[in-house]
Amino acid sequence: MDISFIIVPFDSKHAPYIAYIRHSVFTIEQQIDASEDLDGQDPFSTHVLAKVNDHYVGTGRIMLDGHIGRLAVLKDFRNKKIGSNIILHLINEAKKLELDSVYLGGQCSAKDFYHKLGFEEYGDVFQEVGIDHIMMKKNI
């Protein structure tokens, strides 16, 4: 299995792949209303796409303020360190922006995943799209 990661803009070439992965994970699998995913921030964010052989299987984004979000990996490709590598690539982008830290609103069910990457929780649990989330931060 040949896995690669590329940094991409949200443009006509890459947007369809990003949208497909997020739709598959958020809308189909987690049953989140598709309109909740489209917040208008994609064109202003840097995206990572994970590719296995000839298929895009994962994505995530980082905004200029260090907010990481929209991490999604297709179900058949989880537990292969793809999500972790997407986060590491996004952190590297934050370093290029000379940011001191990155943060995210992670699903509570994914806290252990983010802890392993060095993120720490702060604040109270909150509901977003009907799912419990917690804010997490990592100094870089």
PEZINOR-V409132 format. One record per residue. PSI is psi in degrees with one decimal (* if undefined). D_CENTER is the distance of its C-alpha to the mean C-alpha in whole Angstrom. Layout:
PSI	D_CENTER
PSI	D_CENTER
This chain:
119.8	22
111.3	21
131.5	17
159.7	16
132.9	13
145.4	13
126.0	13
155.5	13
166.6	14
83.8	14
-176.0	17
-25.3	20
-42.4	19
-26.7	15
-41.1	14
-35.7	16
-43.8	14
-47.1	10
-41.0	12
-46.5	14
-47.4	11
-39.4	9
-43.8	13
-43.2	14
-52.3	11
-50.5	11
-50.0	15
-56.5	17
-48.5	16
-2.6	15
41.1	17
135.8	16
129.0	18
-32.4	16
-22.4	17
-25.9	15
-34.1	12
94.7	14
5.4	14
-0.4	16
-11.7	13
-43.8	12
-19.4	15
9.3	15
158.9	11
135.2	11
150.7	8
136.0	8
132.3	10
134.8	11
129.3	15
119.2	17
-113.2	20
16.1	20
133.9	18
129.4	14
-8.1	12
157.3	8
162.9	6
166.2	3
160.5	5
135.9	8
167.9	11
-23.9	14
5.0	15
6.9	12
114.5	10
139.2	6
178.3	4
36.0	4
124.6	2
132.2	6
130.7	9
142.2	12
-43.4	14
-9.1	17
11.2	15
162.9	13
30.4	15
18.3	15
15.6	13
-46.7	11
-43.5	8
-43.2	10
-33.4	10
-47.0	7
-44.0	7
-38.4	11
-39.0	10
-38.5	8
-39.9	11
-37.9	14
-38.4	13
-38.7	14
-39.5	17
-30.7	18
-0.1	18
36.8	20
151.7	18
-20.3	19
165.7	16
157.3	12
164.2	11
159.6	9
95.6	10
146.8	10
136.7	11
-32.1	15
-14.9	15
10.8	12
-45.3	14
-38.5	15
-48.4	12
-34.5	11
-42.2	15
-23.1	15
5.3	13
11.7	16
145.2	14
143.7	17
151.1	17
151.8	19
-173.0	20
158.2	21
139.1	19
158.8	18
131.0	18
128.9	15
35.8	16
12.0	18
137.0	16
131.5	17
162.1	14
141.4	15
140.9	14
148.9	13
150.4	14
125.9	15
139.9	17
*	17
